[in-house]
Amino acid sequence: METAHPHADSFRAAWLAQARSNPGITLGLVISLLAVAWLLVSSGLNAFSGPDAERLRYAVYGGSAGFAATAFGALLALGLRHITTRTQDIMLGFAAGMMLAASAFSLILPGLDAAKTLTGNSFLGAGTVVLGLTLGALLMLGLDRFTPHEHESTGPCGPDCERINRVWLFVFAITLHNLPEGMAIGVGFAAGDFSVGIPLASAISIQDIPEGLAVAMALRSTGLSALKASLIAVATGLMEPIGAVIGLGMSSGYAIAYPISLGLAAGAMLFVVSHEIIPETHRNGHQTPATLGLMGGFAVMMFLDTALG
């Protein structure tokens, strides 16, 4: 008779213990996950139940272009070989800078504009995005708390836990960021106006190339091989076509979910940058080059976001 894997039992016991000792964080994590699930299911159903299949098809095409661009950028990292710790910290700082700029220019500012238009009130619009930020922070805080850490000597994965924690928090935050990007593409095609949808999908796809590379480089810096880092970075782009379907569905209902989701993705990314990436890049005495890398990444993404609209 087969028995449960001891590592699985240890993980399960650790999660249950964390849930009992941190009921508030557990509740916040559950609420955030339910919000994401509601967004995916309700908006997706709206898209597929709509009368215009052509709009859905072009929204999927646009989202797939974003995925392809992310994959192209990620696969460029296959050329990376052995990299020094200093280079790793610079690369990770560069990715953090891109995340910060994307949070501000791709997520928070468009979210504020969309929420203000929907509510007709600046105060309510800002509150809507703040709600999303809060959900994103709670989501990542819960995931961080329930992921084993290196200092937990009784944990099931030993000294590798800290690296695993950084990698998956980073990947999850980037995945959340790609979702509203895809949603924006879907919203762009919702009115059936290609003069809006095609330029928007093209601009987001161009941005996704260096973003995919930055994600793969950041994952590479955590010790993953070039192939594994690239494949994981490619997988984060799968949320682009899914998001496009959701964005199209939101055009016929649940429109307020769009600015909330933008805020949620921004909150998740800001949490990961502050809580995981910056401390990691400053751990090995490379604060200055890592900070310069962060500023370079911020400048690159800010230029792409603003120049491409």
Secondary structure, DSSP 8 states (H G I E B T S, - for coil): -----HHHHHHHHHHHHHHHH-HHHHHHHHHHHHHHHHHHHHHHHHHHHSS-HHHHHHHHHHHHHHHHHHHHHHHGGGG-----HHHHHHHHHHHHHHHHHIIIIIIIHHHHHHHHHHHS-HHHHHHHHHHHHHHHHHHHHHHHHHS--TT-TTSTTGGGHHHHHHHHHHHHHHHHHHHHHHHHHHHHHHTS-HHHHHHHHHHHHHHHHHHHHHHHHHHHTTT--HHHHHHHHHHHTTHHHHHHHHHHHHTTS-TTHHHHHHHHHHHHHHHHIIIIIHHHHTTTS-HHHHHHHHHHHHHHHHHHHHH--
